[in-house]
Amino acid sequence: MASQEIEALSGALARLPGLGPRSARRAVLWLIKRRETALAQLVDALATVRDLLVECDTCGNVDTTNPCGICADRRRDPRSICVVEEVADLWALDRARLFAGKYHVLGGRLSALEGVRPEDLTIGQLLDRVRQGGVDEVVLAMNATLEGQTTAHYIAERLEGLPVRVTQLAHGLPVGGELDYLDEGTLAQALRARRPIA
Ligand SMILES: [Zn+2]
């Protein structure tokens, strides 16, 4: 029988996305054998994340500063806002340096199944940003899933009547495709060929 401490850590790790109880227990045993190296590094990295990382009040990005580095960057074009579902999507686009504007993280996608309603996402904050003025284009970069597209259309409707051009990523995205898993070429193509939302 594993000790209570090992069970507690395995249990905590098993809650991570993509990690089940079995692989969590293997990871714990692997770490215990590397107490001075991998485990020490992991402890330090976790403490740093816990102590330093904050959510940006403007865009929802996660960074060591609030506003985040992207919102504070004057070289970025504030007239263009790219709306993504999750921070991971923002990072995928930004890793590839594909977009020179600002971002807005929704914190998920509308889902009747999971009970996610518009007020559970940061749609209100997005509308506020646009209403404040100085925004010419909102690029909806939702995943090419049914829920992602439903979310994009809902936001486009809410933006109607505001003086802003609303575009979305081109249909180069594979159906069901999630931004975070796409290669940079596909992402670049989808962004370059963005078009007005239908
Ligand atoms: Zn920000």
Residues whose N, C-alpha, C, O or C-beta is under 5 A from the ligand:
A	BS01	ZN	C56 T58 C59 G60 N61 P67 C68 C71
